[in-house]
Amino acid sequence: MSSTPLKILLVDDMDIIMDIIISYLDTIDQDFLYLKASNGRDACKIAQQVAPDLIIMDWEMPKMNGIEALKLIKKKDSIKDIPVIISSGFSDAINVKKALDAGAIDYIKKPIDSTELVARVKSVLALTKSFKELHRKQEELKKEQQKVENILNGLLPPKIVQEIKETGTSKPKRYKSASVMFTDLVGFTKKTSTMSPKRLINELNEIFSAFDKIIKKHNCTRIKTIGDAYLAVSGLPEENPNHAVNLIHAAIEFRQFIFERNMINSIKWEITTGITSGEIVGSLIGIDNYLFDVFGENVNTASRIQSHCSPMNIAVSSSTYELTNDGFIYEEQGKVSLKGMNEIDIYHVMNIYSDIELSNIYSNFDLY
């Protein structure tokens, strides 16, 4: 016998009928806990309070008959899936159909035959058990699908995820006006050479997780991390006319986050940041392992600008400067020669936040 008894609610205005049903069901190799109600109204109340595994309910009762109670039960989300067997002296097919249409899972004619009752109850309980197991597996599947969805959304921009869902792929696209940013941790190799792997990963997780939140806040998109380098864009895959402004705001907050983190952390970091704007190609890469990546001369330019940048500065190209010079304070660095490129004009972003704003920014990352 099962260690946990199944709850069966018996509903009939005649106690003798309920006692007969109990005597029949006791022949089944299963523990049952019997609950009783003498009318449909009480049956609905008990069903909501106890949520029985099965209800066997008479049709003809005072106050509220079985069909009326059945219809109410099926309207309640919390109890609508409880299987209900209707018992009745009505023997014609029209009444059987009426009971089944109202939501009954089965129909037993009175006087109740013991063999028929036992067979139908066994069948209903087996069906209910299978339904519950199926429902449990569906819930587990939903949870697993949500986990996959969360991972996918962490790896790819939402628009790309939606395209994959709808078409199975995402076509490469040339974005005529976008901005790209590289940020790098200064002296990473030297600092991490004596760190334990756990401490190293903790440092990167904490910093890059904060960067992720800042990027999202300013409507930008993280593309990937490459060791200690962080690559982000704005204006793709969702086009945005304010792409350069948004990315500079994010870069400023990156710098401010590092400033404040250094105040309370034993390991002090500095970052260098390079930004440029213009045409960028974005594309989904890979067949089994997806990666959304960016390509083009401007991606290389941002990387070269970052490499040339001095610690804790934000260096931008003339293309980004021209899009944003009315909203930020810049210091012109003049023409610089970048590896593999012609000389280009470089500008440093001079804006910083106030102490109050710094505290608000930093407190968002739960690092105190």
C-alpha positions as CSV (number, residue, x, y, z in Angstrom):
1,M,0.0,0.0,0.0
2,S,1.0,3.6,-0.6
3,S,2.6,5.4,2.4
4,T,0.7,8.5,1.6
5,P,-3.1,8.0,1.5
6,L,-5.0,9.5,-1.4
7,K,-7.8,11.9,-0.4
8,I,-11.3,11.0,-1.8
9,L,-14.2,13.4,-1.2
10,L,-17.6,11.7,-1.1
11,V,-20.6,13.9,-1.7
12,D,-24.1,12.5,-1.1
13,D,-27.1,13.5,1.0
14,M,-27.4,9.9,2.2
15,D,-24.8,8.6,4.6
16,I,-25.6,5.0,3.8
17,I,-24.6,5.5,0.2
18,M,-21.2,7.0,1.2
19,D,-20.7,4.1,3.7
20,I,-21.4,1.6,0.8
21,I,-18.9,3.4,-1.5
22,I,-16.3,3.3,1.3
23,S,-16.8,-0.5,1.8
24,Y,-16.3,-1.0,-2.0
25,L,-13.2,1.2,-2.2
26,D,-11.6,-0.5,0.8
27,T,-11.1,-3.6,-1.4
28,I,-8.5,-1.6,-3.5
29,D,-4.9,-2.1,-2.5
30,Q,-4.5,1.6,-1.8
31,D,-4.8,3.8,1.4
32,F,-7.6,6.3,1.2
33,L,-8.5,9.2,3.4
34,Y,-12.2,9.8,3.1
35,L,-13.8,13.2,3.3
36,K,-17.6,13.7,3.3
37,A,-20.1,16.4,2.3
38,S,-23.9,16.2,2.1
39,N,-24.4,18.8,-0.7
40,G,-22.7,20.5,-3.6
41,R,-22.0,23.8,-1.8
42,D,-20.1,22.1,1.1
43,A,-18.3,20.0,-1.5
44,C,-16.9,23.1,-3.2
45,K,-15.7,24.5,0.1
46,I,-14.0,21.3,1.1
47,A,-12.4,20.9,-2.3
48,Q,-10.9,24.4,-2.0
49,Q,-9.6,23.8,1.5
50,V,-8.2,20.3,1.0
51,A,-7.8,19.7,-2.8
52,P,-8.7,16.0,-2.8
53,D,-7.3,13.6,-5.3
54,L,-10.8,12.5,-6.4
55,I,-14.4,13.5,-5.9
56,I,-17.3,11.1,-6.2
57,M,-20.4,13.2,-6.2
58,D,-24.1,12.5,-6.4
59,W,-26.2,14.4,-8.9
60,E,-29.4,14.8,-6.9
61,M,-28.8,16.7,-3.7
62,P,-30.5,19.6,-1.8
63,K,-29.1,23.2,-1.7
64,M,-26.8,22.6,-4.6
65,N,-26.8,19.5,-6.9
66,G,-23.8,17.7,-8.2
67,I,-23.8,19.2,-11.7
68,E,-24.0,22.8,-10.3
69,A,-21.1,22.0,-7.9
70,L,-19.1,20.4,-10.7
71,K,-19.5,23.6,-12.9
72,L,-18.3,25.8,-10.0
73,I,-15.3,23.5,-9.4
74,K,-14.2,23.7,-13.0
75,K,-14.3,27.5,-12.9
76,K,-11.8,27.6,-10.0
77,D,-8.2,27.5,-11.3
78,S,-7.0,26.0,-8.0
79,I,-9.3,23.0,-8.1
80,K,-10.4,22.7,-11.7
81,D,-8.1,19.7,-12.4
82,I,-9.5,17.6,-9.6
83,P,-11.2,14.5,-11.3
84,V,-14.9,14.3,-10.5
85,I,-17.0,11.1,-10.9
86,I,-20.8,11.8,-11.0
87,S,-23.1,9.2,-9.6
88,S,-26.8,9.3,-10.4
89,G,-30.0,7.3,-10.8
90,F,-30.4,8.9,-14.2
91,S,-29.6,6.3,-16.7
92,D,-30.4,7.8,-20.1
93,A,-27.5,8.9,-22.4
94,I,-28.6,12.5,-22.4
95,N,-27.9,12.9,-18.7
96,V,-24.5,11.1,-19.1
97,K,-23.6,13.5,-21.8
98,K,-24.7,16.4,-19.7
99,A,-22.4,15.3,-16.8
100,L,-19.4,14.8,-19.1
101,D,-20.0,18.1,-20.8
102,A,-20.0,19.8,-17.4
103,G,-16.5,18.4,-16.7
104,A,-17.0,15.0,-15.1
105,I,-14.3,12.5,-15.9
106,D,-16.7,9.6,-15.5
107,Y,-20.3,8.7,-14.7
108,I,-21.6,5.9,-12.5
109,K,-25.2,4.8,-12.5
110,K,-27.1,4.0,-9.3
111,P,-27.5,1.6,-7.7
112,I,-23.7,1.5,-7.6
113,D,-22.2,-1.8,-8.6
114,S,-19.0,-2.6,-6.6
115,T,-17.1,-4.1,-9.5
116,E,-17.9,-1.2,-11.8
117,L,-17.1,1.4,-9.1
118,V,-13.7,-0.2,-8.3
119,A,-12.8,-0.5,-11.9
120,R,-13.7,3.1,-12.7
121,V,-12.0,4.5,-9.7
122,K,-8.8,2.6,-10.5
123,S,-8.9,3.8,-14.0
124,V,-9.4,7.5,-13.0
125,L,-6.6,7.3,-10.4
126,A,-4.2,5.8,-12.9
127,L,-5.1,8.4,-15.4
128,T,-4.7,11.2,-12.8
129,K,-1.4,9.8,-11.8
130,S,-0.2,9.9,-15.4
131,F,-1.5,13.4,-15.8
132,K,0.3,14.6,-12.7
133,E,3.5,13.0,-13.9
134,L,3.2,14.6,-17.3
135,H,2.5,17.9,-15.7
136,R,5.6,17.5,-13.5
137,K,7.7,16.7,-16.5
138,Q,6.3,19.7,-18.4
139,E,7.2,22.0,-15.4
140,E,10.7,20.6,-15.3
141,L,11.0,21.1,-19.1
142,K,9.8,24.7,-18.7
143,K,12.5,25.3,-16.0
144,E,15.2,23.8,-18.2
145,Q,14.0,25.8,-21.2
146,Q,14.1,29.0,-19.1
147,K,17.7,28.1,-18.0
148,V,18.6,27.8,-21.7
149,E,16.8,31.0,-22.5
150,N,18.7,32.8,-19.7
151,I,22.0,31.5,-20.9
152,L,21.2,32.4,-24.5
153,N,20.2,35.9,-23.5
154,G,23.4,36.3,-21.6
155,L,25.4,35.3,-24.7
156,L,23.5,37.0,-27.5
157,P,21.7,40.3,-27.9
158,P,17.9,40.0,-27.4
159,K,17.2,41.0,-31.0
160,I,19.5,38.2,-32.3
161,V,17.8,35.7,-30.0
162,Q,14.4,36.7,-31.3
163,E,15.6,36.3,-34.9
164,I,17.0,32.8,-34.2
165,K,13.6,31.8,-32.6
166,E,11.7,33.1,-35.6
167,T,13.9,32.1,-38.5
168,G,16.5,29.7,-37.1
169,T,19.4,32.1,-37.9
170,S,20.4,35.7,-38.0
171,K,21.8,37.3,-41.2
172,P,24.9,39.4,-41.2
173,K,24.2,43.1,-41.4
174,R,26.2,46.2,-42.1
175,Y,25.4,49.1,-39.7
176,K,26.3,52.4,-41.2
177,S,26.3,54.4,-38.0
178,A,27.4,52.7,-34.7
179,S,30.1,52.9,-32.0
180,V,32.5,50.3,-30.7
181,M,34.5,50.3,-27.4
182,F,37.4,48.3,-26.1
183,T,38.2,48.5,-22.4
184,D,41.3,46.7,-21.0
185,L,42.6,46.2,-17.5
186,V,46.1,47.7,-17.2
187,G,48.9,45.4,-16.1
188,F,46.7,42.4,-16.0
189,T,49.3,39.7,-16.6
190,K,51.7,41.0,-14.0
191,K,49.1,41.5,-11.3
192,T,47.5,38.1,-11.9
193,S,50.7,36.1,-12.0
194,T,50.7,35.6,-8.2
195,M,46.9,35.3,-7.8
196,S,45.1,32.0,-7.2
197,P,42.8,31.0,-10.1
198,K,39.8,31.5,-7.8
199,R,40.9,35.0,-6.8
200,L,41.6,35.8,-10.5
201,I,38.1,34.7,-11.6
202,N,36.5,36.5,-8.7
203,E,38.1,39.7,-9.7
204,L,37.1,39.4,-13.4
205,N,33.6,38.3,-12.5
206,E,33.0,41.3,-10.1
207,I,34.4,43.9,-12.5
208,F,32.8,42.5,-15.7
209,S,29.5,41.9,-14.0
210,A,29.4,45.6,-13.0
211,F,30.4,46.6,-16.6
212,D,27.5,44.4,-17.9
213,K,25.0,46.3,-15.7
214,I,26.4,49.7,-16.8
215,I,26.3,48.6,-20.5
216,K,22.7,47.5,-20.2
217,K,21.7,50.7,-18.3
218,H,23.0,52.9,-21.2
219,N,21.3,50.8,-23.9
220,C,24.5,49.4,-25.2
221,T,25.5,45.7,-26.0
222,R,28.3,43.7,-24.7
223,I,29.8,41.6,-27.5
224,K,32.4,39.5,-25.5
225,T,35.3,39.5,-23.1
226,I,38.7,38.5,-24.4
227,G,40.8,37.7,-21.4
228,D,41.0,41.0,-19.5
229,A,39.5,43.0,-22.4
230,Y,35.9,44.0,-22.7
231,L,34.3,44.7,-26.1
232,A,30.9,46.6,-26.3
233,V,29.0,48.4,-29.0
234,S,26.1,50.8,-29.3
235,G,23.8,51.2,-32.3
236,L,23.6,47.5,-33.1
237,P,21.9,45.1,-33.4
238,E,19.3,47.7,-32.3
239,E,20.0,50.8,-34.3
240,N,20.2,54.0,-32.1
241,P,21.0,57.5,-33.2
242,N,22.5,58.2,-29.8
243,H,25.0,55.4,-30.0
244,A,28.2,57.4,-29.5
245,V,26.7,59.4,-26.5
246,N,25.5,56.2,-24.9
247,L,28.8,54.4,-25.2
248,I,30.7,57.4,-23.7
249,H,28.4,57.5,-20.8
250,A,29.0,53.8,-20.2
251,A,32.8,54.4,-20.5
252,I,32.6,57.2,-17.9
253,E,30.8,54.9,-15.5
254,F,33.3,52.1,-16.1
255,R,36.0,54.5,-15.0
256,Q,34.0,55.8,-12.0
257,F,33.3,52.2,-10.9
258,I,37.0,51.3,-10.9
259,F,37.8,54.6,-9.0
260,E,35.3,53.6,-6.2
261,R,36.2,49.9,-6.2
262,N,39.8,50.8,-5.6
263,M,38.8,52.7,-2.4
264,I,37.8,49.5,-0.6
265,N,39.5,46.7,-2.5
266,S,43.1,45.5,-1.7
267,I,43.8,45.0,-5.4
268,K,43.8,48.2,-7.3
269,W,43.0,48.3,-11.0
270,E,43.3,50.8,-13.8
271,I,41.6,50.7,-17.2
272,T,42.2,52.0,-20.7
273,T,39.3,52.6,-23.1
274,G,39.1,53.3,-26.8
275,I,36.0,54.3,-28.7
276,T,35.3,55.0,-32.4
277,S,32.2,55.4,-34.5
278,G,31.2,54.6,-38.0
279,E,30.4,51.5,-40.1
280,I,30.4,48.2,-38.3
281,V,29.4,44.7,-39.5
282,G,27.6,42.5,-37.0
283,S,27.0,38.8,-37.6
284,L,26.1,35.6,-35.8
285,I,29.1,33.2,-35.9
286,G,29.1,29.5,-35.5
287,I,26.7,26.6,-36.1
288,D,26.7,24.6,-32.8
289,N,28.2,27.3,-30.6
290,Y,26.7,30.7,-31.4
291,L,28.5,34.0,-30.9
292,F,27.4,37.4,-32.1
293,D,30.5,39.3,-33.1
294,V,31.5,42.5,-34.8
295,F,33.9,43.2,-37.7
296,G,35.4,45.9,-39.8
297,E,38.0,48.6,-39.8
298,N,36.3,50.5,-37.0
299,V,36.5,47.5,-34.6
300,N,40.3,47.4,-35.2
301,T,40.5,51.2,-34.8
302,A,38.9,51.1,-31.4
303,S,41.3,48.3,-30.3
304,R,44.3,50.3,-31.5
305,I,43.0,53.5,-29.7
306,Q,42.6,51.6,-26.5
307,S,46.1,50.2,-26.8
308,H,47.4,53.8,-27.2
309,C,45.3,55.2,-24.3
310,S,46.9,56.1,-21.0
311,P,45.6,54.5,-17.8
312,M,42.2,55.8,-16.5
313,N,41.6,57.8,-19.6
314,I,38.9,57.4,-22.3
315,A,40.3,58.0,-25.8
316,V,38.0,58.6,-28.7
317,S,38.5,59.1,-32.4
318,S,37.6,62.2,-34.4
319,S,34.4,60.4,-35.7
320,T,33.1,59.9,-32.1
321,Y,34.3,63.4,-31.1
322,E,32.3,65.0,-33.9
323,L,29.1,63.2,-32.8
324,T,29.5,64.1,-29.1
325,N,31.6,67.3,-28.7
326,D,28.6,69.4,-27.7
327,G,27.8,67.2,-24.7
328,F,31.2,66.3,-23.2
329,I,34.4,68.1,-22.3
330,Y,37.4,66.9,-24.4
331,E,41.1,67.4,-24.3
332,E,42.7,67.1,-27.7
333,Q,45.7,64.8,-27.9
334,G,46.6,65.6,-31.5
335,K,47.4,63.2,-34.2
336,V,48.8,59.8,-33.1
337,S,50.2,57.0,-35.2
338,L,48.4,53.7,-34.5
339,K,49.9,50.3,-35.4
340,G,49.1,49.4,-39.0
341,M,47.1,52.6,-39.5
342,N,47.5,56.1,-40.7
343,E,47.8,58.9,-38.1
344,I,44.4,59.9,-36.6
345,D,43.2,62.6,-34.2
346,I,42.6,61.4,-30.6
347,Y,40.6,63.1,-27.9
348,H,40.3,62.3,-24.1
349,V,37.0,62.5,-22.4
350,M,37.4,64.7,-19.3
351,N,33.9,64.5,-17.7
352,I,33.7,63.0,-14.2
353,Y,30.7,62.5,-11.8
354,S,30.1,64.2,-8.5
355,D,30.8,62.4,-5.2
356,I,27.0,61.9,-4.7
357,E,26.5,60.4,-8.1
358,L,29.5,58.2,-7.6
359,S,28.0,56.7,-4.4
360,N,24.7,56.1,-6.2
361,I,26.5,54.3,-9.1
362,Y,28.7,52.2,-6.9
363,S,26.0,51.1,-4.5
364,N,24.1,49.4,-7.3
365,F,26.7,46.7,-7.5
366,D,26.4,45.3,-3.9
367,L,30.2,45.5,-3.3
368,Y,30.1,47.0,0.2
